[in-house]
């Protein structure tokens, strides 16, 4: 499972979660040809159901109290499942009370029992992905996860 923050500002109701540029970057990193293929291999979710609005010139709002409430609901669904869950960015990590995660490192979620890892958010605002080495690490991480998750 891959969990993002919220639908993008241009997301239509019927669209897949994490579509658009974010989904395209994730698809590339996982070695998949499209967001549709990404959705076949991974369960895609957002913490929030609706776009929360812009936060200044760059980035989007992310109401952390609501996000924590929604993350807790998702965590309860996953409890004891032994699933592997990728959180996109520090905001989603904070929503799941996992602000301590380092990129690309799996940890067992001690209370809920599923595995969790973080990758930096694949937005154009995040400069992490401007590094060739970081992109290569992202490709190794998500590529391996995609190969292990293929139906």
C-alpha angles and dihedrals in degrees: 000000000000118000123197132181106256143318114293122255091260099043115130118216096252095048123110119260112263094021123146123042094340092054092044091055092046091049090051093048091049092049093244126138101229147001087257090058089046088055090051092054100037134033103240120208141164125215091224124045096211136044106262097206138254125311105208122304096325130033135014134269116263112190099212097198092056091040091054091050092051093043090053090054091050091047090052089053090052096043113135093357097118086221123155112238125189115204115206110225139334094290092061089043090055090049088056091043089246102120089141097071120121118212118274096005121122119221130178110244097234099204101039099030102228127116118254136190134170132222122185112263110272096225126129088246094063110085092195090090093054088080117089090212092053091049090050091051090048090051092050093048101044093034092057091045091050092050090050092047100047112124 
